[in-house]
Amino acid sequence: MSTNKTLIYIAGPTGVGKTKVSIALAKKFNTEILSCDSRQFYKEMKIGTAVPSEEELTTVPHHFIQNKSIDTPYTVADFEKEALKKLDQLFKKTDTVIMVGGSGMYADAVMFGLDQFPEVTDEVRNQLRLFYNTHGLNGLQELLREKDPKHYARIDRSNPVRLLRALEVCIASDKPYSSFLGQKKEPRNFIAKMVLLHRPRKLLYEKINTRVDQMMANGLAEEVKELIPYKALTPLQTVGYKELFRYYEDSCSLEEAVNEIKKNSRRYAKRQITWFKKYENALSFPSDAPVTEIYELLKD
């Protein structure tokens, strides 16, 4: 389909420097930024999700940053719908929009569309969350292996959100989650271009460790303490929060919790790197590449 509208997606693992590059490119294109970071949607989770600074947010208009509450159910399908609506609005005044974030599934939903799944009732959803609270992550893993061994073999089994979503579909439809994958998608009215940022693994891990230390200095432990009454909510089952909940439950020391955050953040980055390898047509750049060089390759 012929179109003069372009969505540029800035991808890469946590800690690689996506925010800085996306803002610099947005300035070059005189445009705005859509965040597809699924952790940064929630206004109660600021420090632990590395939300851009106030200065960065005011330098270039951002969308989908801290626009939801943790007690509001919000799915990737909800994001796809809202993001496409926002893009339609933005494309009326500009030919190029920047999207940035490390949540590959959310980015894919916007660029390529989602597979269509059956409706899931609140009853099914609540039953599964009760099951998760009772049986933990291992219980979800075993249940998915029983319901859909094909999807179990390829899913990120350390991610309770992904496990719960797959199980919701399995139970609601009485069919494997994997049977709904690979369907024909709705065409987009824009071209998607991808920029994949990278830095040497050793330097990336050092950056992640340093950033966790900075989050702690900025008050991450205090932020998590305020959220203890809501710790069972899905958005809080994530790196930087679940480890500190264990500390407040006296299950580990603060030092152990911080080390776990660093370890789990590095593991998350490794999974992101694996995910982004599928973007064969992405323009790959080191994180310190001159933005003018990236811009020149994208503007045509």
N, C-alpha and C positions, 0 to 999 in steps of 0.2 A: 504494500500500500504506500502511495506517495504522500509524504508529509514533510513539512518544514519545521516540525516541532521535535525537540530533542530533550530527553531526560538523561542526564549524566550521573551515573552512580559511582560514588567513591567508596570502594570496598577495601577490606583488609582486617587483620586481627586486632583485638583490643591492644591499645598502647602503641600502635604503629604511627599515629599522628594524622588520622583522618580529618579531625575537626579543623586543624590549621590549614590543610590543603583545600578542604571544601570551602572555607571562608575566603581564601585567596582566589580560588576559581570563581566563586560567586561574584566577587568584586570585579573580576575581569569581564565576566559576562553581564554584569549589572543585573543580577537576578536574585532569586530567593532560594532558601534551602528547606528541603523536606527531610526530617530525621526518620529513619527506619530502625532506630535502636529501640527494641521492644522494652528495655529496662528503663529508658529515659522518658517514657510516656507518663510515668507516675510522679505526681508532685510531692509525695511524701518521701521519695527516694532520690535525694539530690547528691549527697556526697558519695555514696557507694556506687553510683552509676556513672560517675565522671561527667555530669552534665556540663556543657560549655559554660564558661564564666559569664557574668552579667555583661561584661565588656564585649565578649564575643557574640553574645545573643543580640546586642544592640548594634553591632557593626553591620550585620546582615540580617534581614528578617528570617526567622526560623519558624517552622511549623511542626507540630507533634512533639514538642518538648514540654514535659510536665503538664500535659493537658488533661490527664485523667487521674482519678483517685484509685488507690489500691483495692478499694471495696467495690469497684465497678467492673463487672466482667467485660473483657475486651479481647477479642480473638483476632487472628491474622486476617480472617475474612472481613471483620469490622474495619480493620486498618486498610485493607485493599479498597473497600468501598469509599472510605473517607479520603484516602490519599488520591484516588482517581478523581473525585469531585474537586478536591483542592487543585489538582493539576489542570483540570479544565478551566478553573478560574484564573490560574496563573498564566496559562498559555494564551489567554485573551490579550495579555499585555506584554508578553515576552516569548521568544522562540526557544529559549533554553532554560531549564530548571535543574538545579543540583539536588541529588538525593545522597544522603550519607548515613552510614551505620553498619554495625557488624552483624546484625540479625539477618542472615542470608535468606531465610524463609520469607521474611516480611518484604525484603527487597524483591525477591522472585515473584511474590504475589502481585506487586505493582507492575513490574516489567513484563511478566509473561502470563499472569493469571493463575488462579487456583483451580485445582480439581474440585468438582462439585461433590459435596458430601450430604448425607441425609441430615435432617434436623435432629438435634439432641435435646431431649426434654430436661427440665431442671431436676426432675426426679432421678434420672440416670446420672446427671452430673453430680448431684449431691450424694448419691450412693457411692460413687467412685471416690469422692473426696473423703467420705467416711472410711471407706476401705483403705485409702492411702494413710489416713491418720492412724488407723489401727495396725496395718500390716507394713507400712513403710515402703521405701523404694524397692526393696527386694520383692515385696508382694506384688507391686505393679509389674515388675519385670516378669515374674513367673506367670501372672495372669495373661500378659500379652503374648508370651511364648506359647501359651495354650491356645489363645484365640487367633493369633496370626503369626505363626513361626517365620513366615517370609519377611514380614516387616520387622519382627523382633531382631532378625539377623543384621539389619542395616540401620536401625534407629540408634540415636544417641541414648543409650540405656541409663546414663547418669542424669538425664534431664527429665524430671517428673512431669513438667508441663507437656512435653512431647508424648510421654507415655500415657498420660491421662487423656490427651486428645485422641490418640489412636484407639484407646480402650472405649472412649465414649462412642466413637463411630462403630466399633465392633459390636458393642452391646445394643446400641440403638437400632442398628440395621440387621443384626444377626448375620453379618457377613464380615469377612476380613477387611481391615482398613486398606490393605494393599490392593484389593479388588477395585477400589475407586480411583486409583492413581493412573496417570497417563492418558487422561481424557483430552479431547480437543478443547483448546482454550479460546476465549473471546479475543479477537484481534485488538491491538492497541492503536490509538490515533497519534502515536509518537514513536520516534526511534529511540531505542535505549543504547547508550554507550557506557562501557564500564572501564573504570580506572582502578587497577589493583595495586595497592601500596604494599611494600615489603621492606624489611630490614633484617640484617643477619640475626639468626635465632638467639645467639648469646646476648646481643645488644637489646633485642626485643624483651627477653626475660629480665634483663637488668632494669629496663624501663618499667616493666610491670611491677617488679619488686619495689622500685622507688616510688611509683605512683600509689601503691598500697600504703607505704609509710606516710606519704603526704595526706592520703585520705584519713588515716588515723590522727594525724596532727590537726586536720581540719575538723575533727569531731565525729568521725564515723561511729565510734562506740556509743556516743551519746544519741546519735540519730537512730541507731538500732534499738537502743534501750527504750526510746519513745514508742517504738513499733512493736514491742513485745506483746501487747494485747491482740495484735493482728497477725502474729507470726504464722498462723495456719493458712493465711491467704496465699493463693498461687503466686502472685508477683514477688512475694518475699522468699520463695523457695529458690533463691539464687545466690550466686557467689558474693561474698561480702556481708551478707545478712544471716544466712543459715549458720555460718561458722560462729558469728558473735552471739547468736541465740544460744548456741551450745555453751558458750562462756558464761552467759547469764544464768544458765541452768546448772552451773557448777560442774559441767561435764568436761571442762578443760580449762587451762590457764589462759590468760589474755595473750601471752606470747605464743602459745600453741595455736590459738584461734587466728592470730595474724599470720603465722606461718602457713596455716591451712588456706587462708584467703589467697596468699601468694601462690601456693601450689595449685590450687583450683583455678586461679586466673590464668596461670601458664597452660594448664590443661585445656581450658576453654579456648585460648589463643591457638593451640595446636589443632583443635577440632575446627576452628574457623578457617585455618590455613587449608585444611583438607577439603572443606566445603567449597572454598573459592577456587580450587584447582579445576573445577568443572567449567569455569568461565574461560573457555578456550580463546574467545575473541577479545578478551579484555586487554587493554593497554597496561602493561606492567611497568611500574616505576619504583625506584628506591624511595624511601620516605623523605629523603633530603633532596630529591630532584628539584631543580628550579621550576617554579609554577609556570613561568613563561613557556618553558619547554612543553609542559603538559597542555597548556592552553593552545599553543600553536597546532598541536596534533588533533585537538578536539574541535577547533572552531570551524573547520571545513566540512 
